[in-house]
Amino acid sequence: MPHLAVSSWSLHRSLGQPAIYGPERTGALGSPPTKTADFSLLELPKRISGVGLTSLDLCHFHLLNGETGYLAELRVALQAAGVTLWSLLVDGGDINHPDHAAHDRDWIARWIPVAAALGARDVRVVAGKSAPSAEALQTSLAALKTLDAVARAHGVKLVIENWFPTASRPEHVLWLLEHMDGQLGLKIDFGNWSGPTKYEDLAAIAPFAESCHAKPRFVSPYVIEREDFERCLAITQAAKFDGPYALIYDDPAGVDEWRGLQSEKNLVEKYT
C-alpha cells in the first residue's frame, strides 16, 4: 500500500548542508557539514517518524563516514523509530562516461555493502550521463549488470531513476528494464521530466515504478503548483502504484524545510 516517506535531501539544510561529492573525491566516506546542523543524521529517523513519515531515502553524502560502528548506530536509530530505509541514493558517478566509466562503476559498487549494512531495501544509482545512443545504452547495461551482481550478493536491489540524459526518455528507461530481465528496479521522480510530453512520459514508466520521489514545483515560497503535482500523483494512482511516496522539498526560495514538507504531505497523503 502506498505510504509517506521522505528523502534526506529535503532536510539538507537542517543536516548542515554537507558537501555533495562523487567518485572524483578521494579518501574516506563522508563529508562534514558546511554549516551548523539543526540535528544529526542519527536523530533524523526519530524526527521524521514524529511527523508521520515511515520510510527514508538517504543520500550518500549525508553519511558522516562508512565505519561499521557508525552504520550500526544509524541502523539501530532507524529501527527504534520504526523507519524503513528504503533506498540509499548514490547520487554520483557516470557509468557510461567515455573515459572513466569503469572507475565510477567501481566507486558506486563500494556503496552497495554500505546500503546492506544499513538494512536498505535498495540502492538507487544513476543510469548514465551520456546522451542515450545505442553505444551509451549498451555501456550502461553492462555496468548495471555488474552492479546488480554485487547488489544481489549483498541482499539489496539495484534501482535506477528517470534522471540524467541516459534515462531522460521513457523508451530508454524501459529498454534498460527489459534488458535487465526484471532484475532492475525503478524509482519515478515527478520533477525530473518536463515539457509538453511530461505526463505521457511519466505514464509510460509509472507501471514499473516501485518507489516515487514526489517532487513538486513551487510557484512561491511553500506554495506548490498544485495542478501539476496532483496530475503526477494521479498518474501513479492509475498505475496502481503501491510503494513509498518520498517527499522531496527542493524549493530554494524557502528556508523552513519542515513547513515545505508539510505542504507536500497535505496533498500526497490523499493518495496513501
N, C-alpha and C positions, 0 to 999 in steps of 0.2 A: 504494500500500500504506500502511496506517496507520503513523504513526511518532510518536515522542515530541517534544513541543515544550514551550515554557513561555511564560507571559505575564510581561512585566516587572513587572506588578502583584504577582506572587508574591514579588518581591525589592524591593518598595517601600521597606522599612526599610533594607535593605542599600544602596540607592541614595541614602539620605539623606532620604527622605520629602519629595520636592519637593511644593510646594503644588499641589493639584488645582484647575484653573480651566477656565472655559468662555468663551463669547463675551462675557460681561459684563466680562471683563478686557481693558483696552486696552493698547496698546504692543506690544513685540516678542515673538516666540515665546519660550517658555522660562520656567522658574520655578526659582529657586535652591533647593538643598536646605535643609531646616529643621533638620537636624542633620548631624553629621559622617558622611559616607558611608564605607562599608567599601570601596567601589570605585566607579569611574566607569562611566557608560554605555558608554564606549568600551572598557572592559575586560570588559563583560558577555558579549559573544559568545564570547570565549576561555574564560571561566569556565563557561558553560552547555555548551559543546562538551565540556569536560573531564569532565562527568558524563553524557555520552551524550544530550544534548538537541540536536537538529539544526535546529529551527525556532523562531522567535521571534515573538510578538505584542507589539508595542511600544505602550504608552500614550502619547498625545500629550504629556502633561505631564512625561514623563521626558526629553524632548529639552531640552537646555540652551538652544538657540537654533535659528533656521532659516537661519543663514548657510550659503552654498554650501560654504565650506571645511569647516565642521563636519560637514555632512551627508555630504560626500565622504569625510571621515575615518572616520565611522561605517560607511559602506558598505564601505570597504576593510577595516575591522576584522571585519565580518560575513563577507566573502569569505575573508579569511585564516583565520578559524576554521571555515570550512565550514558556516556557519549561514545558513539561508534566512530572510529577513524575510518572513514570511507575511502578516501584517496590521499596518497602522498603525491603532490603535484610537483613533478620535476620540470621546472619552467625554463631550463637552459638546455643548450645543445642543439646541434643541427645534424641529423643522421644522414642527410644526403648532400652535405656540403662537398664541393668538388675537391677540396684539399684536406679537410680534417674530419670527414665523416666518421672514420673508424675511431679516432681519438674521442670524439664526442659520444659515440655509441658506448664506448667503454666507460666513460665518465658517468653516463646515465645508468649503466648497469651496476655501478657501485652504490647507487641509491636503493636498489631493489632489496638487498638484505636489511637496509635501514627500515624500509617500509615493513618488512616482515617482523623485525624486532619490535616495532611499534604496534603490531597487530592490525595493520591496514588491510582493508579488503582488496584494494588495487593500487597500482601505481600508474599515474597518467603521464605520458610522455608526448613530446612534440613530434608529429609525423614527418616533419621536414620543413625547411625554409626556402627551398628552391622552387621555382615555377614547376607545376606538375606536368613535366614532359614524361614521355614513356620511360626514358632512362632514369629520371629522378624518382618516379614511382617504383621502378624495379629496385633501385638502390634503397629506398625506404623500406620496401617489403623485405629485402634480405636482412636489413638491420632489425626490423621488428621481429622477424623470426628468431634471430639470435637473442634479442631481449626477452622474447616470450619464453624461450627455453630456460633462461635464468629465472624469470618470474615464477614459472611453474615449479622449478626446483625449490623455490622458497615459499611456495604455497600462496602466492598472490597473483592477481590477474593483471595483465597488461592492457592498458586503455589508451586510446587516442581521443582527440577533441577536434572539432571543426575550427581549427586555429592555425594561422600562418599559411603561406602560399600553397604548400603541397596539399593541404586539406581545406582549400578555400572554396571548393566546389563539391556539391553533393555526389556527383558521379565519381570523383576521385576518392572521397571518403568511402563510398560503397564498394569501389574496386578494391581498396585495401582490406576492408572487412571480408569481402568474398574470398580473396586470395589468401587470407589467413585461416580459412576453413573453420570459421566460428570460434577461433581461439581468442580473437582480439575484441575487446570491449570498446564502447563509445560513450563519451560524455558530450552532451549537447550544450552549447552556450548560446543564449539568445543574442548577446551583444557582439559576437564576433563577426557576424554577417550583416550586410546592409544592402541597399539598392532595391531596384524595382522587383526583383525576384526573391527577396529575402524570405517571405513566408512560404512560397512554393519550395524553396531550397530547404528550409528547416523541416517542412512537412515530409520531404523525401527521406530524411535521415532519422526523423523522430521515432519511427517504429523500432529502430535498432538501439536507441539510447537506453542505457542502464542507470544513468545519473544525469543531473542537469545543473548547469550554472545559470541560475535565474538572475540575469544581469539586465536591469532596465536602463533606459536613458533618463536623464533628469533635465527638465525644462527650466528649472530654477532650483536653488538650494532646497533639498529634501522633497521637491515636487516631481513625481515620476510622470513621464509621458505615458499615461495610463493606457491609451488605446493600443499602442504598440505592444506594451508589456502583456496586457491581457490577451491580445491576439496570439502572442507566442505561447502563453500558458494554455490557451485553448487548443493549439496545435498538439502539444504534448498530451493533453487530456484526450483528444480524439484518437491519438495513437496508443491509448491505454497505458501510458507511462506509469510505472509503479515504484520508481526509485526516489532518492532524495532530491529535493529542490534546494540546492545550496545557494543561499542568498549572497549576491555579490554587490557590495557597496563600493562604487568606484567613481564617486562624484567629486571632482577636485574643488568644486565651489563650497562644499560642506565641510565642516570640521568636527561635528558630533557624529561619530560613526554609529553609535547605538541608535540615535534618532533616525538616521538614514535607514538602518536595518529595520527598524520598527515600521517605517512607511512601506517597505517592501513586504515585510511579514504580513501586514494587514491585508495585502492583496493576494499573496501566494497561499495563505492558509485556507482560502476558499477552495483550493484545488487539492487539498490533502484530506 
